[in-house]
Amino acid sequence: MSAVVIETKTKPDLGELKTRLKTTWMTGNYDLFSRFMEKDAEQFFLRLGVTPRTRLLDVGCGAGQLALIAARAGAQVTGCDIATNWIENARARAATERLNITFEAGDAEALPYADGQFDAVVSLVGAMFAPRPDLVAAELTRVCRPGGMIAMANWTPGGFIGLMFKTIARHIAPSGMPSPVLWGDEATVRERLSKGVAALKCERQMYRFEYPFPPDEVVEFFRTNYGPMARAFASLDANGQKKLRKELVDLWAAHNKATDETTRVDAEYLEVVATRSQEYADRPTSQK
């Protein structure tokens, strides 16, 4: 299935777009939402082979899901996100576990870090949602040291989450930015990460969404806790909300592998692992 790009005839004001994105991701309860995703987040992390004392940056860290996993494994972790409320949640979780993690506000398009500051720069379905992907690619590369690792997990256009986003897009106004799931298209990723990278491996993986309640309640869970879906519903009138809800329940039910009153759906994502080139003179210029 080819990727779908949502376009508008006029470009939205960048400041307005950034404000809208921040508001979207601060809506709902991403802390609660992400806790149902921890098992496969850990599997993603383990495949990266991160060793203790690795200086790791988690870009788009949300409420600290991946950062906490990395810190428990002995990495020296920094996490950044535009949603400042979830940064506070992440700090609280780290303090509870007595983990020394630095969490701070940060934009994936203009990371507040020095060139080559980290051994590993990682993003689990986070940086893919920034509106200017070329800047994201440049920044992920810039802050990674030569020989270091850049890794991402990105929803694919044809996977379940890609289909869910496409369902939502049929009901709401265009966002004015490239489709986030283009980061799940291998050819696009290779083009975006073509500068400053010595090696790049892409592999399709499955992320399991598992809930102890049926598909209709899963949709309500997303609507309440997942910012993008909450904002989508809020933009519709009662009739529009009813139609969107029905389509989403049908989608979850059609992909549900559970046979009881629970939900188990596998969502495809593209696992991207790149090695920063040793020739640091060819590094991209930060565009802040």
Buried (B, 14 or more C-beta within 10 A) or exposed (E): EEBBEBEEEEEBEEEEBBEBBBEBBBBBBBBBBBBBBEEBBBBBBEBBEBEEEBBBBBBBBBBBBBBBBBBEBEBBBBBBBBBEBBBEBBBBBBEEEEBEBEBBEBBBBBBEBEBBBBBBBBBBBBBBBBBBBBBBBBBBBBBBBBEBBBBBBBBBBBBBBBBBBBBBBEBBEEBBBBBBBBBBBBEBBBBBBEBBBEEBEBEEBEBBBBBEEBBBBBBBBBBBBBBBBBBBBEEBEEEBBEEBBEBBBBBBBEBBEBEEEBBBBBBBBBBBBBBBBEEBEEBBEBEE
